[in-house]
Amino acid sequence: MKILGLFRHAKSDWGDANARDFDRPLNPRGRKGAALMGAHIRDYSLEHKLRWDRVLSSPAVRTSETLEVASMSGPEAVRPRYVVNWDRRIYLASSATLIDVLRELPDPVSAVLMVGHNPGLEDLIFDLVPDDGSSPLRDAVEEKFPTATFAVLELAIAQWGALQEGCARLVHLARPRDLDPELGPPRRG
């Protein structure tokens, strides 16, 4: 079995209309969400005795800032120290491209955290987790996979090269609003 963590970048800043999409930084709400989710990922990893053997990330500014802020959360003694493999193919990638990236991983790697963008990460969940009505977490992803969301999939494979549609079980899903309602969508009315 392999473990795949998916972490969508936190909320980015749209204030500079001339900035390239690749260069958009996090906004203040995004920095708060990234810190909160970084602490959550750390706690989840400790609780489940999970060590991320590899972190794969899009090199876009908003993903690199998300990882930077997330890894600074918590006391120094328990902060994760991620060695990040930056892969431009992950930037705005389709699910098919993300699967190709994962299939290239060496087999000794058992747990991977991928940091990227939508709709690719969301579509990856839809492709890997069967749509058979047995996963309430998959149903929640169908509603929305917002910025800074963290998901964990268990993959029924022994080798990354065997990754295929329908081989996963979604075992964890956490959105910033689940941990802090102020980070949810704005209330209307």
PyMOL commands that set and color helices and strands:
alter all, ss='L'
color gray80, all
select helices_A, chain A and resi 21-23+28-47+61-71+76-78+88-90+95-103+120-128+136-143+160-162+176-179+181-183
alter helices_A, ss='H'
color red, helices_A
select strands_A, chain A and resi 2-8+54-57+84-86+111-116+150-155+168-174
alter strands_A, ss='S'
color yellow, strands_A
deselect
rebuild
show_as cartoon
